[in-house]
Amino acid sequence: MKRISSLMQISLIVLTLIALIGVDACPQKNATTTGFGGLSLNFVDDAPPLNVIINQKFPIYADVVNLGEANVNPATAKFYLLGVGKNIENVQTSLSNKNFLDKDASERISFADSAVSTLELSSPFTAALFLASCYKYGGKAQADICIAGSNASKVCSISGDKAASNTAEPLQVSALTEELVGGKLQISFTIVNKGKGEVYLPGSDCDKLILPEKKDINEALKNGKVQISVRTKEDLKCKLQSLAAPYSSVDSLEGSTTLGKVTCEKNVIGESDHKAPVQIVLDYVYVESSSQNIIITPN
């Protein structure tokens, strides 16, 4: 006689997913998981249905749409269906995109054409299905900064927010400001996650981030970090971290940084006043998730 997965096992899966990828504890059908660019991944209406009967075959599909401006190459984004356990059979739980996904491109991900539950039930049973995506993404922000040795510069203004222009992606650069401290010009900006997902360094192993049985502490240490490149002709030095553990501090234009405030500086003694363009390039792995309950009923 086949055994139904216990409520304790289901709860463990839910808690593990919440800890790993920030799943909303209140499942919603077709909830949009992307808040600001990136890949949007959602269950297709009625695939899976909200209600299924034992031995009834049904599809499980998800549609992915690139809402941002970064290109995603074939087989570089991974999509997961979790919470299946022994409750549902004939399902693939890990797939990748087959197509090149540029802005507004879409693809249907087929986890199952004929999924089925063969549980022996005497009353309806609720199964929670979790949909997760993990993919490399990135973008850039551009702004003009004022290089001057005095707040009284007639060429450009040091005061005020430089209002960086961002490409469409979950991470955005904001609050770009300048301040003179002695003979140095300090330039600060903030990297903000405006999406609903989690950020990890490029090269992070998606399986080790998503799958409970493969979780790895070294991958977890990459959480909240982004690879950054500050591109400018000016002689700036930014307070960053190295790209590899133990993520030691470096004064450089390239490296990694945690989400939040980044500070760069330049010696402006003897510098002529002028405007200078700055481009801030961000690269990272982004993890998002959503969930949906289906009710399995006996014949």
C-alpha positions in Angstrom: 0.0 0.0 0.0 1.4 3.3 -1.0 2.1 5.8 1.8 1.1 9.5 1.6 4.0 11.9 2.4 3.6 13.0 6.0 2.7 16.6 7.0 6.0 16.8 8.7 7.9 16.1 5.4 5.8 18.7 3.6 6.5 21.3 6.3 10.2 20.6 6.1 10.2 21.2 2.4 8.3 24.5 2.9 10.6 25.7 5.6 13.7 24.8 3.6 12.5 26.7 0.6 11.7 29.7 2.6 15.1 29.7 4.1 16.9 29.3 0.8 15.0 31.4 -1.6 12.5 33.5 0.3 9.2 31.8 -0.7 6.1 33.7 0.2 4.3 31.5 2.8 0.9 32.5 1.3 0.7 30.7 -2.1 -1.0 32.6 -4.9 -1.9 31.2 -8.3 0.1 32.9 -11.1 1.8 35.3 -8.7 4.4 37.5 -10.5 7.7 37.0 -8.9 9.7 39.6 -10.7 9.4 43.1 -9.4 11.9 45.0 -11.6 13.1 43.3 -14.8 14.7 39.9 -14.8 13.0 36.6 -15.8 9.4 36.3 -14.8 8.4 32.6 -14.2 4.8 31.6 -13.6 2.6 28.5 -13.7 0.4 28.4 -16.8 -3.4 28.6 -16.0 -4.8 25.2 -15.3 -1.4 23.5 -15.8 -1.5 22.3 -13.1 -5.2 22.5 -12.3 -6.2 23.6 -8.8 -8.0 20.3 -8.3 -7.1 16.9 -9.7 -8.5 13.4 -9.1 -6.4 10.3 -8.4 -5.1 8.7 -11.6 -6.2 11.8 -13.6 -3.4 12.9 -16.0 -2.6 16.6 -16.1 0.1 18.9 -17.4 2.5 21.1 -15.4 3.8 24.1 -17.5 5.4 27.4 -16.7 6.0 30.4 -18.9 9.2 32.4 -18.6 9.5 36.0 -20.0 12.5 38.2 -20.0 11.3 41.5 -18.6 14.7 43.1 -18.4 17.4 44.1 -20.9 20.1 41.5 -20.2 20.3 38.6 -22.6 20.1 35.0 -21.4 21.8 32.4 -23.5 20.3 28.9 -24.1 20.8 26.4 -21.2 22.0 29.1 -18.8 18.8 29.6 -16.7 17.6 26.8 -14.5 14.0 26.2 -13.5 12.9 23.9 -10.7 9.6 22.3 -9.6 9.8 21.3 -5.9 7.4 19.9 -3.4 6.5 17.0 -5.7 7.9 14.2 -3.6 6.0 10.9 -4.1 2.7 12.8 -4.4 2.9 13.3 -8.2 4.6 11.1 -10.7 5.9 11.5 -14.3 7.5 14.9 -13.6 10.8 16.5 -14.4 11.9 18.6 -11.6 14.9 20.5 -13.1 15.0 22.1 -16.6 16.9 24.8 -18.5 15.8 27.3 -21.2 16.3 26.0 -24.7 16.1 29.3 -26.5 18.0 32.6 -26.5 16.0 35.0 -24.3 16.5 38.7 -25.1 14.2 41.5 -23.9 10.5 40.5 -24.0 11.3 37.0 -25.3 9.4 34.1 -23.8 9.5 30.3 -23.6 7.2 27.6 -22.2 8.9 25.2 -19.7 7.3 21.7 -19.7 7.8 19.9 -16.3 5.1 17.3 -17.2 2.7 16.5 -20.0 1.0 13.7 -18.2 1.6 14.1 -14.5 -0.5 11.8 -12.3 -1.1 11.1 -8.6 -1.6 7.5 -7.6 -1.9 8.0 -3.9 -4.5 6.0 -1.9 -6.7 8.6 -0.4 -9.9 8.6 1.7 -10.1 12.4 1.8 -8.8 15.3 -0.2 -5.1 16.0 0.1 -3.4 19.4 -0.5 0.0 19.4 -2.2 2.1 22.5 -2.3 4.2 23.0 -5.5 7.1 25.4 -5.6 8.4 27.0 -8.8 12.0 28.4 -8.7 14.3 30.1 -11.2 18.0 30.6 -11.0 19.9 32.6 -13.7 22.8 34.9 -14.4 21.8 38.4 -15.0 23.2 42.0 -14.9 23.0 45.5 -16.2 24.5 48.9 -15.9 24.0 52.4 -14.6 25.4 55.6 -16.0 25.9 59.1 -14.5 27.9 62.2 -14.9 30.0 63.2 -11.8 31.6 66.5 -11.0 35.4 66.5 -10.6 36.3 69.6 -8.7 38.4 70.7 -5.7 35.9 73.2 -4.5 32.2 73.3 -3.8 32.2 76.7 -5.6 33.0 75.2 -9.0 31.4 77.1 -11.9 31.8 74.1 -14.3 29.7 71.5 -12.4 28.0 71.0 -9.1 29.2 68.5 -6.4 26.0 68.8 -4.4 22.8 66.8 -5.1 21.9 63.4 -6.4 23.5 62.5 -9.7 20.4 60.4 -10.6 22.0 57.4 -12.3 20.3 56.0 -15.4 19.7 52.3 -15.0 19.0 49.5 -17.5 15.9 47.3 -16.7 17.1 44.7 -14.2 16.3 43.8 -10.6 19.3 45.6 -9.2 19.4 49.4 -9.5 22.0 52.0 -8.6 20.6 55.0 -6.7 21.6 57.9 -4.4 24.8 58.8 -6.3 26.3 61.7 -4.3 29.6 63.5 -4.0 31.4 65.1 -1.1 34.8 66.9 -0.6 36.8 65.6 2.3 40.1 67.3 2.6 41.8 67.0 -0.8 39.8 64.0 -1.8 36.5 63.7 -3.6 34.3 60.9 -2.2 31.7 59.5 -4.5 29.0 57.2 -3.0 26.1 55.2 -4.5 23.7 52.5 -3.3 22.9 49.2 -5.0 19.3 48.3 -4.3 17.5 45.0 -5.0 14.1 46.1 -6.3 13.0 42.6 -7.3 11.6 39.9 -5.0 14.4 37.5 -5.4 17.8 36.8 -3.8 21.2 37.9 -5.2 24.3 35.8 -5.4 27.8 36.2 -7.0 28.2 35.1 -10.6 29.3 31.5 -10.9 27.1 30.4 -8.0 25.9 26.8 -8.4 22.1 26.9 -8.8 21.6 23.3 -7.7 23.4 24.0 -4.4 21.3 27.1 -3.9 17.9 25.6 -4.6 18.0 21.9 -3.9 17.8 21.1 -0.1 19.8 17.9 -0.5 22.7 19.7 -2.3 22.9 22.9 -0.2 26.4 24.1 0.5 27.7 26.7 3.0 30.2 28.1 0.5 27.4 28.9 -1.9 25.4 30.5 0.9 28.3 32.9 1.6 27.8 34.3 -1.9 24.3 35.6 -0.9 23.8 39.4 -1.1 26.9 40.0 -3.1 27.3 41.3 -6.6 30.2 41.5 -9.1 30.9 45.2 -9.9 32.9 47.1 -12.4 33.2 50.9 -12.2 34.2 52.1 -15.7 35.7 55.6 -15.9 38.7 57.5 -17.2 39.1 59.1 -13.8 41.7 57.8 -11.3 39.1 56.5 -8.8 39.6 53.9 -6.1 36.5 52.1 -4.7 36.3 50.1 -1.5 35.3 46.7 -2.7 35.9 43.0 -1.9 37.7 40.3 -3.8 35.6 38.0 -5.9 36.7 34.8 -4.1 36.4 33.8 -0.5 37.4 35.1 2.0 36.3 38.2 0.1 39.2 40.4 1.4 39.0 44.2 1.1 40.5 45.8 -2.0 40.8 49.3 -3.4 39.9 48.8 -7.0 37.4 49.5 -9.8 36.5 45.8 -10.1 35.6 43.2 -7.5 32.6 42.3 -5.5 30.4 44.1 -3.0 27.5 43.5 -0.8 24.2 45.2 -1.6 24.0 48.7 -0.2 26.4 51.7 -0.1 29.6 51.7 -2.2 32.2 54.5 -1.7 34.9 55.6 -4.2 37.4 58.4 -3.9 39.8 60.5 -6.0 42.6 62.9 -5.1 41.5 66.2 -6.6 44.4 68.5 -5.5 45.5 70.4 -8.6 42.7 68.9 -10.6 40.9 71.2 -13.1 37.1 71.3 -12.8 35.2 69.1 -15.2 32.4 66.7 -15.7 33.1 63.0 -16.1 30.9 60.1 -17.2 30.9 57.0 -15.0 29.4 53.6 -15.8 28.6 51.0 -13.1 28.3 47.4 -14.4 26.7 44.8 -12.2 26.7 41.0 -12.7 25.1 38.4 -10.5 23.0 35.3 -10.2 19.3 35.9 -9.3 17.0 33.4 -7.6 13.2 33.8 -7.5 10.3 31.6 -6.5 6.5 31.3 -6.4 4.1 28.6 -5.2 0.7 27.1 -5.8 -1.4 24.6 -4.0 -3.3 21.8 -5.8 -5.9 19.6 -4.1 -5.8 15.9 -4.9 -9.1 14.1 -4.3 -10.0 10.4 -4.3 -12.2 8.9 -6.9 
